[in-house]
Amino acid sequence: MSETYVRLPRARKDKLVTTELAGEKLIYDEKLDKAHCLNRTAALVWEHCDGRTTVAQMARLLEREMKSSTSDEMVWLALHQLEKSHLLEETVARPAQVAKMSRREMVRRLGIAAAITLPLITTIVAPAAVDAASCLGNGSPCTPTGPACCPGLACGLIPPVCHIT
């Protein structure tokens, strides 16, 4: 598939809060309440998804920035992970030979030494504010209408403290 016919990837920016930490990019998706941690390779690909940069150009940019060889397949793998994490504006059609390639197959092709540069995105679901609220521990003063005692504890009447049930 010629890159002239491929829709060029564009990073999603709306409702995202981003920060850099220890060479990785942390992205909180306010729309989906998910937090993503992109390793350096995935972060660099995401940053170059401007709707104008081709996959081949991204591979060359990554090679220069990471000072190690990077293949188009590695960029396609990153794009696939970014798409699954809802971090791209729209779906990007991958070439057939790349669409079938798993992360494990790529490690085999590139070698163990290159595995460390493979793109990786780790995602967690952020708890709703009510679920993230702290609970009261054993012996903490409590009221029936105040903050709840932690699981396995109940609010006693006399004295009004959380105790093991």
Protein Blocks (a to p, Z undefined) as FASTA:
>chain_A
ZZklpccddddfehpacddeehiacdddfklopacdddfklmmmmmmmnolacfklmmmm
mmmmnopacdfklmmmmmmmmmmnopafbdcdddfklmmpcfklmmmmnopklmmmpccd
dddddddfklmpccddehiacdfklccddehiacdfbdcddddZZ
